């Protein structure tokens, strides 16, 4: 019997195809199955969002879930349109840096955006979400407000609704907010974001982070936080998401990276330099090699691919969530670049584990939490982001491939600890209700 109710506030929600959207959808599905009634407050999606209609299957056929969508605000379309142009531009200029007036105009536009969008681009959604939230509170009785988003604006909406209704509020921090080590902000903007975040952290009842490292960083940065107030819920994967997909062994030594190559990652140059050297050293390595980078790039970093490798290395635009799982299953090796700053873990690594393929991890820096997450799983090779280490690891993996022992060299059994089912079990134990 459903007797507990949540107002779940999130900007990112299916059909948006992003890690934040997938996390929110799996939280909603899991809590719904545990008996919670959930009203989701989210946006009407823009055509400039990376959309995947099939993602709505995560939250379909849940009788105790209602989704309420509102206008995201004028800024949303403008920012998303520019982001899409940058992604398209970066895909076009794999072998040369973008140039011309458009690049300068974009840089100027970015500075203007940072002045207007305080605390972030989602602030334009605030009045519309707040209006809808007030209406929902007039119609329904909630036991809990839950805000989930890698942005302060979503949590500002939750904070205002808590003030008006005085019920417990849970804030899920997908990424560090004002003190994110991978974001470059000027001192004034950082000060403003820190002040906003401090107000929210004092007001909220329960905080959830996605890594233990982020939890520790918050406790150190904000001494007024107590350990009992802030918890960690790791990401996960759903084994059912892979149902109906064939695990086909590739004929080639196929290395696959899925998802956008973001600015938060370490440089990709050492990897491609290592590939160039190995293909020159070994004809068999060159003949067997295939690399798929699936999902585009938001980086300005120039990636030089020699002509002789252009039929070996494929840069593909974003694909659907289901299609990305197919690429994972049809890989020999799954590749991931870790985040710099020692706090974040890309959500894709959990799906890599679900795909049951060997993983090559290139650490963002010496403090990258990916190392701790996977060091005892015996299903990965972990290297620092330098050319020599990457070359040694690739040679080792290729040797396993030649011996037809690639999968046997790793423990690729089911890992239940990193499923969404386990994550939601922990989440429910944490909730104040």
TORMI-876100 format. One record per atom (N, C-alpha, C): x, y, z; residue in one letter. Coordinates in steps of 0.001 Angstrom, whole numbers, padded with zeros to 6 digits, always signed. Atoms other than C-alpha are relative to their C-alpha. Example, Ala and Ser with C-alpha at 12.3 -4.5 7.8 and 13.67 -1.06 7.14 Angstrom:
# residues 2
+000890-001190+000000a +012300-004500+007800a +000900+001200+000000a -000820-001190-000060s +013670-001060+007140s -000770+001090+000730s 
# end
This chain:
# residues 433
+000856-001215+000000x +000000+000000+000000x +000882+001253+000000x -000770-001244+000080x +001375+003414-000990x -000456+000954+001090x +000386-000937-001062x +001456+005683+002062x +001065+001064+000244x -001034-001019-000123x +004561+007816+001566x +000126+000718-001336x +000046-000793+001227x +004885+010613-000953x +001185+000955-000089x -001168-000864+000250x +007813+012517-002504x -000299+000963-001139x -000099-000905+001141x +008041+015632-004629x +001461-000043-000434x -001352+000236+000513x +011092+014788-006749x +000293+001063-001061x -000293-001133+000878x +012628+017870-008415x +001307-000259-000738x -001203+000217+000794x +015081+017363-011257x -000157+000637-001376x -000006-000571+001357x +015924+019303-014404x +000244-001100-001023x -000378+001070+000928x +017469+016226-016045x -000838-001247+000262x +000896+001152-000137x +014942+013450-016634x -000328-000497-001401x +000336+000502+001345x +014066+011130-019542x -001144+000792-000626x -000886+000633+000972x +013889+011575-022461x +001386+000627-000166x -001370-000512+000094x +017064+013639-021832x +000966-001160+000247x -000983+001071-000106x +020007+011298-022351x +001279+000558+000627x -001184-000454-000731x +022573+012172-019681x +000134-000847+001253x -000196+000795-001216x +024075+010556-016604x -000909+000482+001126x +000881-000533-001044x +022082+012894-014328x -001435-000471-000206x +001347+000464+000322x +018857+011910-016106x -000162-001478+000340x +000059+001446-000265x +019626+008191-015850x +000002-000265+001502x -000010+000165-001457x +020437+008518-012146x -001365+000338+000600x +001306-000403-000538x +017206+010407-011404x -001077-001017-000337x +001016+000975+000427x +015110+007934-013411x +000097-001285+000802x -000161+001237-000767x +016575+004953-011574x -000342+000187+001474x +000458-000292-001361x +016030+006611-008196x -001532-000050+000062x +001466-000037+000019x +012399+007241-009123x -000569-001409-000149x +000494+001366+000200x +011875+003699-010402x +000176-000842+001268x -000266+000811-001183x +013502+002114-007356x -000872+000378+001181x +000824-000451-001123x +011664+004248-004791x -001476-000301-000241x +001386+000334+000342x +008379+003723-006630x -000287-001467+000306x +000196+001430-000256x +008817-000050-006459x +000065-000334+001484x -000071+000196-001449x +009591+000309-002751x -001242+000541+000707x +001274-000416-000589x +006130+001821-002219x -000223+001484+000139x +000181-001450-000075x +006644+005565-002527x -000870+000483-001153x +000665-000748+001074x +004229+007763-004471x +000910+001176-000333x -000967-001026+000404x +006363+010183-006494x -000604+000909-001061x +000289-001017+001011x +005463+013403-008273x +001336+000581-000454x -001253-000516+000550x +008346+014354-010558x -000249+001364-000618x +000070-001346+000558x +008784+018059-011283x +001234+000206-000868x -001124-000098+000928x +010923+018500-014394x -000365+000933-001157x +000194-000959+001092x +011150+020392-017714x -000651-000635-001229x +000310+000364+001382x +009556+020236-021124x +001316+000071-000770x -001329+000068+000625x +012569+019150-023161x +000093+000889-001238x -000303-000790+001194x +014147+021384-025765x +000491-000927-001106x -000555+000808+001091x +014960+019990-029229x +001521+000008-000010x -001458-000062-000061x +018541+021020-028449x +000579-000888+001094x -000466+001002-000943x +018722+018582-025547x +000408-001256-000761x -000321+001313+000554x +020358+015244-026292x -001109-000952+000441x +001213+000733-000365x +017088+013280-026375x +000067-001458-000451x +000123+001426+000310x +016443+009543-026320x -001352-000466+000522x +001351+000367-000456x +012704+008724-026194x -000076-001372+000669x +000038+001352-000574x +013454+005074-025367x +000364-000012+001483x -000374-000050-001417x +014878+006156-021994x -001213+000086+000925x +001203-000097-000837x +011350+006803-020765x -000487-001379+000462x +000389+001350-000427x +010999+003013-020500x +000446-000284+001434x -000470+000189-001380x +012925+003265-017206x -001112+000318+000992x +001034-000422-000961x +009967+005020-015593x -001419-000236-000538x +001341+000298+000526x +007080+003662-017682x -000662-001097+000826x +000801+001024-000695x +004296+001507-016232x +000214-000004+001514x -000080-000125-001457x +004832+002805-012701x -001240+000761+000457x +001299-000635-000285x +001295+003512-011418x +000057+001098+001049x -000072-001012-001057x +002453+005609-008448x +001017+001099-000299x -000888-001090+000422x +004603+008029-010481x -000754+000928-000949x +000597-001016+000879x +003238+011262-011992x +001092+001005-000381x -001039-000912+000483x +005425+013518-014140x -000638+001331-000382x +000518-001352+000242x +004792+017277-014208x +001119+000811-000670x -001028-000712+000779x +006689+019243-016882x -000374+001479-000147x +000208-001439+000138x +007125+023013-017100x +000981+000577-001013x -000893-000737+000898x +008713+025540-019416x +001352+000187+000675x -001317-000082-000649x +012493+025517-018767x +000578+001402+000088x -000526-001358-000029x +012961+029242-019299x +000698+000366-001301x -000547-000499+001257x +014311+031398-022119x +001482-000346-000164x -001433+000251+000077x +017980+030841-021264x +000313-001412-000475x -000250+001409+000269x +017647+027095-021712x +000306-000243-001480x -000183+000221+001436x +017239+027098-025500x +001262+000672-000527x -001167-000748+000480x +019944+029728-026017x +001286-000746+000347x -001221+000673-000456x +022575+027901-023948x +000157-001357-000671x -000082+001332+000607x +021712+024458-025300x +000338+000076-001485x -000292-000163+001426x +021788+025705-028895x +001489+000275-000209x -001427-000309+000115x +025273+027143-028376x +000860-001211+000345x -000754+001200-000364x +026460+023975-026645x +000002-000999-001154x +000075+000922+001125x +025246+021889-029592x +000933+000447-001129x -000906-000515+001036x +027156+024177-031992x +001454-000319+000334x -001375+000283-000421x +030329+023737-029952x +000324-001479-000189x -000218+001441+000167x +029927+019937-029927x +000170-000356-001469x -000095+000278+001434x +029310+019866-033688x +001318+000529-000557x -001236-000611+000457x +032250+022200-034230x +001204-000867+000386x -001107+000826-000473x +034563+020018-032129x +000078-001324-000756x -000008+001232+000783x +033507+016923-034089x +000585+000257-001389x -000490-000316+001346x +034270+018664-037394x +001506+000219-000009x -001401-000388-000027x +037682+019852-036275x +000840-000975+000821x -000814+000993-000689x +039137+016582-035002x +001471+000220-000314x -001392-000147+000421x +042319+017320-036982x +000480+001438-000095x -000470-001391-000005x +042403+021106-036675x -000805+000795+000999x +000691-000817-000991x +041534+023734-034130x -001060+000861-000674x +000994-000909+000547x +038315+025695-034690x +000584+001402-000131x -000538-001340+000175x +039077+029124-036063x -001060+000895-000634x +000935-000934+000610x +037408+032216-037404x -000750+000800+001040x +000727-000908-000879x +035040+034777-035966x -000889-000749+000967x +000978+000704-000819x +032570+032213-034646x +000586-000429+001333x -000635+000447-001234x +035063+030917-032065x +000129+001164+000987x -000127-001166-000857x +035741+034424-030725x -001346+000455+000528x +001357-000382-000415x +032042+035218-030645x -000493-000927+001105x +000435+000959-001012x +031389+032033-028697x +000687+000252+001340x -000716-000273-001245x +034091+032844-026159x -000560+001232+000700x +000623-001199-000570x +032572+036315-025692x -001365-000353+000589x +001319+000426-000475x +029121+034725-025380x +000082-000783+001293x -000172+000796-001211x +030417+032347-022739x +000220+000908+001208x -000239-000931-001107x +031651+035271-020626x -001293+000710+000404x +001289-000643-000289x +028263+037003-020936x -000919-000967+000740x +000835+001030-000630x +026505+033760-020030x +000342-000150+001479x -000408+000190-001392x +028575+033445-016841x -000433+001177+000868x +000464-001160-000758x +027559+036972-015828x -001503-000082+000272x +001463+000027-000100x +023841+036386-016451x -000489-001212+000785x +000510+001258-000553x +023404+032760-015396x +000611-000277+001365x -000457+000226-001365x +023923+032874-011639x -001154-000632+000774x -001276+000700-000108x +024232+030348-010162x +000376-000849-001214x -000280+000854+001161x +023935+028394-013457x -001095+000201-001038x +000929-000210+001111x +022033+028112-016746x -001432-000426+000323x +001332+000516-000334x +019093+026359-015069x -000831+001023+000772x +000715-001002-000787x +018157+029514-013120x -001252+000509-000722x +001182-000420+000754x +015723+030399-015929x -001210-000876+000265x +001103+000924-000309x +013636+027394-014870x -000654+000321+001354x +000418-000215-001387x +013288+028642-011275x -001447+000488+000142x +001368-000497-000245x +010061+030742-011528x -001082-000966-000475x +001016+000920+000551x +008231+028150-013638x -000109-001260+000857x +000021+001182-000870x +009238+025202-011460x -000613+000339+001352x +000532-000404-001304x +008436+027111-008289x -001519+000150-000055x +001455-000160+000158x +004968+028054-009561x -000702-001350-000030x +000603+001336+000086x +004208+024434-010440x +000112-000736+001339x -000186+000638-001300x +005641+023218-007125x -001015+000478+001028x +001004-000558-000929x +003346+025570-005164x -001377-000589-000297x +001287+000612+000385x +000346+024247-007130x -000099-001444+000492x +000005+001413-000402x +001334+020644-006389x -000167-000135+001506x +000151+000056-001448x +001625+021357-002668x -001421+000331+000439x +001402-000302-000330x -001889+022817-002673x -000903-001206-000232x +000824+001166+000345x -003242+019623-004228x +000357-001249+000804x -000480+001262-000566x -001128+016991-002452x +000735+000220+001317x -000777-000012-001237x +000459+016153+000890x +001262-000826-000234x -001270+000684+000208x +004142+015254+000651x +000709-000232+001339x -000812+000303-001175x +006380+013594+003232x +001430+000493-000163x -001407-000252+000281x +009582+014631+001543x +000162+000764-001309x -000450-000623+001250x +011170+016938-001042x +001375-000596-000323x -001275+000580+000432x +013988+015370-003053x +000456+000768-001232x -000532-000715+001173x +016151+017486-005381x +001262-000704-000474x -001127+000740+000570x +018584+015790-007724x +000459+000692-001273x -000498-000689+001187x +020761+017691-010157x +001426+000483+000243x -001336-000572-000158x +024374+018778-010795x -000023+001518-000152x +000100-001458+000099x +023306+022418-010386x -000631+000539+001265x +000564-000624-001200x +022467+024817-007575x -001445+000446-000194x +001344-000556+000229x +019306+026186-009224x -001107-000969+000390x +001006+000999-000357x +017361+022938-008805x -000162-000061+001515x +000062+000056-001462x +018244+022918-005111x -000577+001298+000570x +000644-001253-000430x +017194+026583-004819x -001521-000116-000046x +001453+000241+000111x +013723+025550-006000x -000478-000806+001202x +000363+000857-001137x +013613+022808-003355x +000060+000776+001311x -000161-000789-001215x +014830+025234-000683x -001197+000924+000219x +001146-000904-000124x +012035+027726-001400x -001264-000772+000374x +001186+000810-000320x +009397+024971-001311x +000067-000543+001429x -000143+000455-001393x +010790+023681+001987x -000375+001123+000970x +000336-001141-000865x +010550+027163+003511x -001512+000170+000134x +001441-000215+000015x +006888+027343+002512x -000781-001137+000662x +000768+001174-000432x +005941+023838+003652x +000590-000753+001184x -000616+000549-001203x +008394+022837+006395x -000091-001528+000086x -000112+001453-000028x +008915+019176+005482x +001449-000380-000317x -001396+000381+000255x +012180+017190+005206x +000373+000146-001468x -000525-000190+001360x +014337+017910+002184x +001316-000751-000128x -001219+000741+000308x +016978+015636+000671x +000606+000584-001275x -000726-000551+001148x +019588+017117-001684x +000991-001048-000507x -000948+000921+000620x +021372+014736-004063x +000977+000803-000851x -001041-000755+000700x +024667+016263-005239x +000706-000948-000965x -000633+000884+000984x +025668+014524-008462x +001470+000326-000187x -001378-000473+000111x +028838+016609-008788x +000204+001079+001055x -000254-001127-000905x +030527+019014-006359x -000501+001291-000637x +000662-001179+000546x +028808+022381-006733x +000945+001202-000058x -000814-001229+000079x +030713+025559-005780x +001495-000284-000007x -001429+000320-000086x +034057+023790-005201x +000353-001170-000908x -000305+001074+000943x +034180+021565-008247x +001402+000228-000581x -001384-000238+000449x +037905+021110-009017x +000178-000028-001512x -000142+000070+001460x +037229+020543-012710x -000623+001203-000704x +000585-001192+000608x +035395+023841-013274x +000900+001199+000250x -000792-001220-000142x +037272+027068-013916x -000956+001178+000166x +000856-001153-000276x +035471+029979-012283x +000872+001139+000529x -000745-001120-000576x +036665+033495-011455x -000324+000113+001490x +000115-000052-001459x +037033+034414-007784x -001352+000535+000458x +001275-000593-000390x +033902+036574-007626x -001130-001021-000157x +001062+000982+000234x +031693+033904-009166x +000104-001155+001002x -000191+001076-000977x +033195+031213-006896x -000522+000420+001367x +000469-000520-001288x +032472+033403-003852x -001531+000013+000061x +001468-000040+000050x +028842+033897-004926x -000576-001412+000105x +000493+001378-000018x +028341+030174-005586x +000181-000628+001382x -000259+000563-001331x +029903+029279-002238x -001014+000517+001020x +000967-000566-000946x +027583+031647-000365x -001375-000622-000188x +001296+000637+000279x +024506+030208-002100x +000003-001432+000522x -000069+001397-000429x +025664+026657-001451x -000025-000121+001522x -000046+000053-001465x +026365+027378+002223x -001403+000163+000594x +001386-000199-000467x +022805+028650+002724x -000808-001286-000188x +000756+001216+000294x +021392+025526+001073x +000419-001151+000915x -000490+001110-000824x +023603+023129+003045x -000446+000131+001453x +000493-000210-001371x +022527+024691+006333x -001491-000299+000110x +001457+000148-000012x +018876+024455+005362x -000457-001449-000222x +000420+001337+000406x +018735+020924+003930x +000101-000976+001178x +000001+000996-001078x +018000+017915+006162x +000995-001127-000244x -000875+001130+000336x +019969+015211+004341x +000677+000279-001334x -000780-000212+001228x +022721+015379+001701x +000508-001351-000490x -000500+001234+000597x +023629+012576-000691x +001050+000362-001043x -001043-000162+001016x +026885+012483-002651x +000167-001324-000747x -000144+001209+000817x +027894+010002-005334x +001363-000671+000155x -001281+000655-000314x +031440+009278-004064x +000355+000319+001454x -000481-000245-001365x +033027+008957-000628x +000937+001200+000034x -000948-001116+000063x +035655+011463-001745x -000724+001346+000023x +000776-001245-000025x +033013+014139-002405x -000565+000248+001395x +000516-000124-001373x +031471+013466+001002x +001073+000561+000927x -001098-000470-000855x +034843+013931+002721x +000337+001454-000300x -000323-001374+000392x +035483+017132+000738x -001013+000987+000579x +001033-000888-000564x +032160+018642+001874x +000167+000142+001513x -000187-000067-001453x +032816+017753+005516x +001195+000878+000356x -001179-000826-000254x +036237+019432+005279x -000238+001463-000353x +000229-001379+000469x +035019+022513+003371x -000996+000739+000880x +001053-000625-000805x +031961+023156+005543x -000038-000655+001380x -000103+000614-001338x +032756+022442+009231x -001337-000142+000721x +001300+000093-000679x +029116+022982+010246x -000759-001279-000380x +000649+001256+000376x +028135+019756+008417x +000447-001117+000937x -000323+001146-000847x +027972+016645+010599x -000007-001271-000856x -000042+001238+000792x +028827+013140+009308x -001352-000684-000151x +001316+000662+000063x +025283+011967+010097x -000941+000669-001000x +000872-000739+000919x +023835+014570+007714x +000324-000291-001463x -000436+000172+001388x +025797+013634+004591x +000413-001454-000241x -000176+001421+000287x +025881+010179+002984x +000437-000187-001454x -000408+000337+001370x +027233+008454-000129x -000870-001121-000543x +000684+001061+000755x +025146+006487-002616x +000688-000068-001359x -000716+000137+001266x +027247+005191-005490x -000969-000178-001157x +000826+000245+001177x +025952+004852-009041x -000235-001491-000190x +000269+001406+000256x +024882+001602-010633x -000398-000240-001443x +000556+000377+001296x +023561-000255-013639x -001154-000942+000259x +001110+000940-000103x +020436-002284-014254x +000251-001143-000975x -000246+001121+000911x +021129-005786-015662x -001086-000148-001069x +001103+000125+000962x +017706-005641-017366x +000188+000912-001208x -000246-000902+001130x +018936-002753-019541x +000721-000700-001144x -000748+000737+001022x +021115-005269-021396x -000829-001115-000643x +000843+001074+000542x +018215-007680-022070x -000279+000215-001485x +000299-000063+001427x +017725-008471-025743x +001149+000463-000857x -001178-000438+000760x +021170-007190-026745x +000986-001155-000101x -000933+001106+000217x +023645-009652-028233x +001415+000403+000395x -001413-000172-000350x +027102-009977-026748x +000825-000668-001093x -000705+000558+001153x +028937-010413-030027x +001502+000245+000123x -001455-000144-000054x +032666-011079-029983x +000481+000666-001287x -000466-000675+001219x +034295-008614-032389x +001121-000791-000675x -001084+000653+000746x +036601-009909-035112x +001326+000736+000164x -001199-000828-000146x +039050-007110-034358x +000292+000264+001473x -000347-000490-001337x +040855-005787-031288x -000660+001366+000135x +000856-001195+000039x +038123-003237-030674x -000024+000703+001358x +000007-000835-001208x +038535-000454-028111x -001159+000987-000129x +001200-000837+000061x +035322+001431-027275x -000045+000951+001190x +000305-001005-001030x +034720+004651-025347x -001384+000543-000303x +001340-000551+000228x +031093+005742-024891x -000200+001237+000873x +000275-001233-000726x +029874+009166-023816x +000856+001144-000506x -000716-001203+000427x +031050+012705-024389x +001389+000053+000637x -001333-000274-000575x +034764+013428-023944x -000058+001414+000567x +000268-001283-000629x +034290+016219-021441x +001283+000709+000417x -001152-000806-000421x +036579+019015-020306x +000502-000411+001377x -000412+000426-001341x +036673+017437-016819x +000998-001145-000043x -000915+001134+000121x +038710+014496-018130x +001439+000484-000201x -001387-000303+000327x +042483+014378-018424x +000185+000067-001508x -000283-000120+001428x +044134+014987-021795x -000118-001357-000691x +000101+001239+000783x +043377+012397-024486x +001238-000211-000877x -001153+000079+000894x +046657+013090-026287x +000915-001195+000270x -000890+001138-000230x +048820+010443-024526x -000529-001318-000570x +000583+001235+000543x +046390+007695-025563x +000207-000070-001510x -000108+000027+001458x +046379+008684-029237x +001458-000019-000457x -001426+000093+000315x +050154+009177-029235x +000475-001444+000153x -000358+001407-000213x +050519+005652-027830x -000505-000870-001144x +000573+000757+001125x +048215+004291-030554x +000838+000206-001257x -000804-000281+001205x +050252+006015-033280x +001321-000767+000027x -001281+000694-000095x +053504+004537-031990x -000164-001512-000158x +000203+001443+000055x +052112+001021-031567x -000372-000473-001403x +000376+000401+001363x +050579+000943-035046x +001189+000068-000953x -001227-000057+000819x +053960+001917-036504x +000962-001140+000356x -000894+001071-000456x +055790-000687-034422x -000451-001384-000460x +000530+001349+000221x +053496-003627-035140x -001061+000010-001087x +000973+000096+001087x +051721-004436-038401x -001232-000772+000443x +001153+000792-000452x +049520-007038-036703x -000902+000847+000908x +000798-000899-000844x +048429-004464-034076x -000810+000954-000870x +000701-000909+000924x +047561-002041-036891x -001155-000710-000696x +001036+000729+000739x +045608-004688-038827x -001189-000373+000881x +001077+000466-000892x +043613-005867-035797x -000746+001136+000686x +000534-001094-000812x +042915-002443-034275x -001277+000619-000561x +001167-000855+000273x +039535-000655-034218x -000262+000814+001257x +000331-000845-001155x +038729+002297-031971x -001273+000776-000312x +001239-000761+000136x +035243+003756-031509x -000111+000964+001176x +000263-001045-001000x +034836+007061-029632x -001423+000468-000274x +001426-000175+000279x +031062+007277-029339x -000591+001052+000934x +000675-000970-000847x +029418+010464-028105x +000443+001436-000141x -000375-001397+000224x +031200+013579-029341x +000941+000531+001066x -000972-000619-000905x +033367+016025-027436x -000391+001438+000296x +000176-001419-000358x +033020+019302-025530x +001368+000642+000235x -001358-000500-000189x +036810+019723-025426x +000446+000870-001177x -000613-000782+001073x +038778+022307-027402x +001327-000635-000431x -001278+000649+000267x +041760+019960-027424x +000051-000541-001421x -000192+000479+001362x +043058+019263-030902x +000446-001463+000027x -000355+001417+000087x +043163+015531-031723x +000474-000274-001420x -000561+000226+001329x +045477+014780-034618x +000004-001491-000327x +000050+001389+000454x +044694+011533-036426x +000646-000063-001383x -000632+000117+001317x +047103+010647-039275x -000937-000677-001000x +000864+000561+001045x +045485+009709-042575x -000046-001526+000034x -000033+001458+000048x +046620+006087-042300x -000830-000635+001133x +000801+000530-001111x +044605+005731-039023x -001477+000366-000090x +001380-000474+000062x +041383+007347-040182x -001018-001111-000276x +000892+001142+000189x +039972+003949-041174x +000063-000961+001180x -000142+000820-001202x +040895+002591-037753x -000629+000656+001229x +000534-000752-001139x +039665+005327-035426x -001246+000745-000450x +001287-000565+000409x +036016+006383-035601x -000550+000880+001120x +000638-000930-000925x +034612+009482-033869x -001468+000123-000401x +001427+000029+000318x +030840+009134-033706x -000767+000979+000876x +000814-000930-000798x +028176+011614-032551x -000756-000753+001097x +000763+000674-001057x +025971+010919-029505x -001015-000992-000576x +000967+001025+000396x +023831+007781-029777x -000973-000215+001157x +000971+000286-001055x +020856+006481-027805x +000652-000823+001110x -000494+000778-001132x +021382+004882-024409x +000115-001476-000370x +000014+001414+000399x +020462+001466-025828x +001125-000296-001004x -001053+000171+000997x +022843+001931-028749x +001374+000021+000668x -001288-000040-000702x +025675+002827-026362x +000272-001321+000705x -000174+001316-000629x +025068-000449-024502x +000430-001039-001034x -000415+000919+001075x +025393-002293-027832x +001490+000147-000282x -001428-000223+000230x +028783-000679-028413x +000828-000615+001127x -000715+000597-001132x +029845-001755-024916x +000109-001519-000154x +000024+001462+000103x +028807-005366-025513x +000842-000518-001164x -000744+000434+001188x +030568-005497-028887x +001449+000468+000016x -001381-000466-000149x +033906-004256-027528x +000898-001147+000454x -001017+000856-000615x +037103-006150-026787x +000431+000614+001321x -000435-000773-001168x +038167-003435-024333x -000871+001247+000109x +000713-001252-000242x +036163-000609-022776x +000979+001005+000604x -000960-001046-000383x +038110+002622-022356x -000698+001093+000787x +000551-001136-000729x +037536+005344-019804x +001127+000915+000466x -000878-001012-000584x +039344+008577-018935x -000638+000486+001291x +000540-000464-001270x +038906+009510-015284x -000040+001516+000086x +000090-001441-000246x +038059+012972-013938x +001209+000484+000789x -001010-000635-000832x +040663+015324-012574x -000655+000496+001289x +000518-000608-001231x +040307+016610-009018x -000252-000973+001131x +000097+001003-001052x +039922+013333-007112x -001339-000129+000686x +001307+000051-000675x +036182+013603-006396x -001075-000766-000764x +001128+000501+000789x +034058+012266-009274x +000302-001341-000663x -000066+001263+000725x +033345+008886-010838x -001022+000059-001133x +000970-000017+001106x +031769+008823-014335x -000996-001163+000134x +001034+001022-000155x +028473+006938-014254x +000205-001162-000967x -000144+001055+001005x +029424+005000-017389x +000794-001188+000501x -000832+001119-000446x +031922+002882-015447x -000847-001127+000593x +000874+001038-000559x +029061+001068-013696x -000637-000817-001126x +000551+000720+001156x +027522+000208-017070x +001091-000817-000690x -001122+000802+000503x +030962-000925-018236x +000087-001313+000782x -000030+001212-000821x +030913-003366-015310x -001166-000919-000357x +001170+000791+000395x +027424-004455-016324x +000173-000691-001331x -000241+000595+001322x +028665-005161-019859x +000937-001202+000074x -000891+001155-000221x +031172-007686-018415x +001118-000066-001040x -001144-000088+000912x +034084-006534-020549x +001214+000531+000772x -001176-000597-000633x +037698-005777-019545x +000012+001516-000202x +000028-001465+000026x +038143-002085-018756x +001423+000536+000104x -001271-000713-000106x +041156+000109-019415x -000286+001392+000548x +000253-001268-000675x +041156+003050-017011x +001245+000874-000098x -001075-000995+000027x +043302+006110-017699x -000359+001052+001045x +000349-000836-001143x +043329+008018-014418x +000097+001486-000330x -000040-001453+000185x +042531+011735-014357x +001183+000630+000704x -001171-000424-000766x +045211+012263-011704x +000250-001044+001082x -000390+000991-001011x +046804+010478-008734x -001102-000249+001027x +001076+000140-000988x +043691+011011-006579x -001309-000513-000593x +001215+000434+000689x +041176+009658-009114x -000662-001160+000756x +000676+001069-000758x +038570+007604-007132x -000329-001246-000818x +000208+001197+000817x +038159+005241-010101x +000945-001119+000413x -001002+000994-000388x +041306+003510-008882x -000492-000823+001184x +000496+000711-001188x +039796+002647-005475x -001237-000835-000333x +001242+000701+000327x +036464+001639-006991x +000270-001350-000657x -000199+001190+000817x +037936-000941-009347x +001237-000825+000341x -001278+000687-000236x +041265-001981-007831x -000171-001439+000487x +000199+001350-000531x +039792-005076-006131x -000985-000838-000809x +000989+000746+000791x +037386-006153-008881x +000648-000960-000991x -000749+000856+000935x +040061-007786-011097x -000659-000034-001384x +000572-000054+001354x +038309-006607-014256x +000508+001204-000782x -000503-001188+000688x +040454-003667-015293x +001513+000070+000051x -001397-000433-000053x +043910-002384-016116x -000020+001500+000239x +000029-001407-000405x +044561+000962-014431x +001366+000616-000254x -001272-000656+000317x +047228+003344-015754x -000113+001501+000231x -000048-001457-000034x +048313+006924-015255x -000052+000527-001435x +000204-000578+001329x +047737+009303-018136x +001319+000449-000614x -001221-000322+000726x +051134+009069-019745x +000228-001059-001075x -000128+000793+001220x +052160+007644-023075x +000627-001375+000237x -000715+001259-000217x +054554+004971-021808x -000877-001028+000705x +000865+000931-000738x +052142+003425-019277x -001143-000502-000879x +001105+000383+000883x +049350+003434-021845x +000491-001011-001040x -000560+000937+000979x +051579+001721-024414x +000209-001386+000611x -000245+001281-000674x +052591-000998-021925x -001317-000744+000227x +001301+000624-000256x +048944-001620-020990x -000630-000522-001290x +000582+000430+001276x +047817-001784-024631x +000724-001235-000554x -000763+001177+000448x +050617-004227-025479x -000436-001252+000766x +000427+001131-000843x +049571-006437-022576x -001384-000493-000399x +001363+000363+000398x +045901-006361-023565x -000014-000660-001380x -000046+000566+001353x +046725-007050-027194x +000592-001407+000017x -000576+001346-000134x +048873-010037-026170x -001073-000985+000461x +001107+000855-000452x +045869-011463-024270x -000951-000292-001162x +000899+000152+001146x +043755-010857-027377x +000570-001004-001000x -000626+000914+000954x +046240-012679-029639x -000035-001445+000495x +000037+001342-000587x +046292-015621-027240x -001422-000523+000192x +001423+000325-000179x +042465-015633-027256x -000332-000259+001475x +000214+000143-001441x +042555-015257-023473x -000405+001323+000649x +000280-001343-000522x +041394-011649-023116x -001012-000047+001141x +001031+000050-001042x +038207-012382-021158x +000423-000860+001187x -000403+000908-001073x +039801-015224-019170x +000977+000648+000977x -000992-000661-000847x +042472-012888-017789x -000638+000935+001031x +000693-000911-000902x +039826-010846-015948x -001198-000701+000640x +001205+000510-000661x +037012-011561-013500x -001197+000787-000520x +001117-000704+000644x +033963-010668-015579x -001349-000523+000474x +001254+000517-000553x +031320-012233-013336x -000916+001157+000409x +001007-001003-000403x +028148-010398-012228x +000447+000712+001271x -000304-000781-001206x +028756-007589-009722x -001308+000604+000503x +001298-000468-000498x +025566-007126-007703x +000113+001248+000862x -000163-001156-000889x +027031-004495-005384x -000184+001333-000720x +000055-001248+000751x +026981-001906-008167x -001213+000064-000930x +001246-000113+000762x +023406-002276-009412x -000842+001138+000597x +000902-001038-000500x +020724+000398-009117x -000875-000534+001135x +000809+000593-001064x +018730-002006-006951x +000694+000164+001352x -000741-000161-001247x +021483-001953-004303x +000128+001473+000384x -000123-001435-000272x +021934+001818-004640x -001276+000547+000627x +001277-000514-000515x +018224+002474-004035x -000305-000564+001390x +000167+000552-001349x +018178+000124-001031x +000705+000876+001016x -000743-000870-000902x +020854+002282+000563x -000663+001371+000081x +000671-001288+000038x +019080+005461-000528x -001213+000012+000924x +001229+000026-000819x +015835+004387+001152x +000321-000050+001499x -000391+000036-001422x +017642+003641+004424x +000404+001381+000498x -000480-001331-000366x +019003+007192+004376x -001139+001017+000135x +001065-001006+000051x +015739+009038+003674x -000575+000277+001396x +000465-000373-001343x +014452+010967+006742x -001347-000620+000391x +001320+000563-000320x +010983+009395+006471x +000070-001506+000205x 
# end
